[in-house]
């Protein structure tokens, strides 16, 4: 047996027989009941219900993610508790130190991270991801664009400034891309503290502003206010996955599995039985 293989199996067996690992995840086995999920408010993925202050637990939340968790409970036989990430961030990593949901999962403060979290190259060095439960890409959201504006190049030519959420994969994509168009956007980029703040500025400012936002969020905002339009095609291709600590495994009645394998199984089942498609239709209605 190779040394690397031997070490991997030692770690795997240590997880099963209750060795003291900081990132040990006690889920999906016969002894477990509740899984701590970290997430962030970003409708329609996760939103607070009206009068949520009078509610407790998962009942406070609505959206694509809470509905998906109900289905995951049916498939995997465990309960999930929804908790908002402490710093309100998705997660940046620098030399192994991560913020946001990614950091909470890596440090063992949460079992799973579930939101519109992009599976990015840097993040996969720090946590494991399931296969994507949704795919999309970065697009541009504008208020009442003129008929001659059909592409991102048209926005640049007409003097638009670009907004981007300060602390996620979208801004990082433009800051690191070597594509000429993306570099031009990066040179004219204004950071905002949330997608909602950026969309509010697009709606209420007299300036020519365009919000760089992932396709799923752009379509939802455009469905809520018909003055908002998506301009141009998606500028990249991304997937949203469920994040978890690296290398975790559990013992079930069927044998020993990586947690990622079991989550992948559940996502595939939701794809096969059209659950994810139906949830998208529910939370992204075509109103305009």
Long-range contacts (C-beta under 8 A, 24 or more apart in sequence): 8-247, 11-247, 12-247, 12-249, 12-256, 15-248, 15-249, 15-250, 16-249, 16-250, 16-251, 16-256, 22-107, 22-108, 23-106, 23-107, 23-108, 23-245, 23-246, 23-248, 24-108, 24-248, 25-108, 25-111, 25-244, 25-245, 25-248, 25-250, 25-259, 26-250, 27-78, 27-111, 27-250, 27-259, 28-76, 28-78, 28-250, 28-252, 28-257, 28-259, 28-262, 29-250, 29-251, 29-252, 30-252, 30-253, 32-78, 33-78, 33-79, 34-78, 34-79, 34-80, 34-81, 35-78, 35-79, 35-80, 35-81, 35-111, 35-112, 36-81, 36-83, 36-109, 36-110, 36-111, 36-112, 37-69, 37-80, 37-81, 37-82, 37-83, 37-110, 37-111, 37-112, 37-113, 37-114, 38-83, 38-84, 38-85, 38-101, 38-104, 38-105, 38-109, 38-110, 38-112, 38-113, 38-114, 39-65, 39-82, 39-83, 39-84, 39-85, 39-101, 39-113, 39-114, 39-115, 40-84, 40-85, 40-88, 40-89, 40-90, 40-100, 40-101, 40-115, 41-84, 41-88, 42-115, 42-116, 42-194, 42-195, 42-196, 42-217, 43-220, 44-220, 44-283, 44-284, 45-115, 45-116, 45-216, 45-283, 46-82, 46-115, 57-81, 57-82, 58-82, 63-283, 64-279, 64-280, 64-282, 64-283, 65-114, 65-115, 67-279, 67-282, 67-283, 68-114, 68-133, 68-270, 68-275, 68-276, 68-279, 69-114, 71-266, 71-270, 71-275, 72-266, 75-265, 75-266, 75-269, 75-270, 76-262, 76-266, 80-112, 83-110, 85-110, 85-113, 88-194, 89-167, 89-168, 90-115, 90-117, 90-118, 90-167, 90-168, 90-169, 91-117, 91-123, 92-167, 92-172, 93-122, 93-123, 93-125, 93-126, 96-126, 98-126, 98-127, 99-167, 100-167, 101-243, 102-126, 102-127, 102-243, 105-243, 105-244, 105-245, 106-245, 106-246, 108-245, 111-244, 112-242, 112-243, 112-244, 112-263, 113-242, 113-243, 113-244, 114-242, 114-243, 115-240, 116-214, 116-216, 116-217, 116-240, 117-240, 117-241, 117-243, 118-168, 118-169, 118-214, 118-238, 118-239, 118-240, 119-238, 119-239, 119-240, 119-241, 120-169, 120-172, 120-238, 122-172, 123-169, 123-243, 126-246, 127-243, 127-244, 127-245, 127-246, 128-243, 128-244, 128-245, 128-246, 128-247, 128-248, 128-259, 128-260, 129-241, 129-242, 129-243, 129-244, 129-260, 130-241, 130-242, 130-244, 130-260, 130-263, 130-264, 130-267, 131-239, 131-241, 131-264, 131-267, 131-268, 132-239, 132-240, 132-241, 133-240, 133-241, 133-242, 133-267, 133-270, 133-276, 134-216, 134-239, 134-240, 134-276, 134-280, 135-237, 135-238, 135-239, 135-240, 136-214, 136-215, 136-216, 136-234, 136-237, 136-238, 136-240, 137-214, 137-215, 137-234, 137-235, 137-236, 137-237, 137-238, 138-170, 138-173, 138-212, 138-213, 138-214, 138-215, 138-234, 138-235, 138-236, 138-238, 139-212, 139-213, 139-214, 139-215, 139-218, 139-230, 139-231, 139-232, 139-233, 139-234, 139-235, 140-210, 140-211, 140-212, 140-213, 140-218, 140-230, 140-231, 140-232, 141-199, 141-202, 141-210, 141-211, 141-213, 141-218, 141-221, 141-222, 141-228, 141-229, 141-230, 141-231, 142-202, 142-209, 142-210, 142-211, 142-228, 142-229, 142-231, 143-202, 143-203, 143-209, 143-227, 143-228, 143-229, 144-227, 144-229, 145-229, 145-231, 149-231, 150-231, 150-232, 151-231, 151-232, 152-181, 152-185, 152-210, 152-231, 152-232, 152-235, 153-181, 154-231, 155-210, 155-231, 155-232, 156-184, 156-185, 156-188, 158-208, 159-208, 160-208, 160-209, 160-210, 161-188, 161-190, 161-207, 161-208, 161-209, 161-210, 162-188, 162-189, 162-190, 162-209, 162-210, 162-211, 162-212, 163-189, 163-190, 163-191, 163-192, 163-198, 163-201, 163-202, 163-209, 163-210, 163-211, 163-212, 164-189, 164-190, 164-191, 164-192, 164-198, 164-211, 164-212, 164-213, 165-191, 165-192, 165-193, 165-194, 165-195, 165-198, 165-213, 166-191, 166-192, 166-193, 169-238, 170-212, 170-213, 170-214, 171-212, 173-236, 174-212, 181-235, 182-235, 185-212, 195-221, 199-228, 202-228, 203-227, 203-228, 214-238, 216-240, 216-284, 219-284, 220-283, 220-284, 222-288, 223-284, 223-285, 223-286, 223-287, 223-288, 224-287, 226-287, 226-288, 242-267
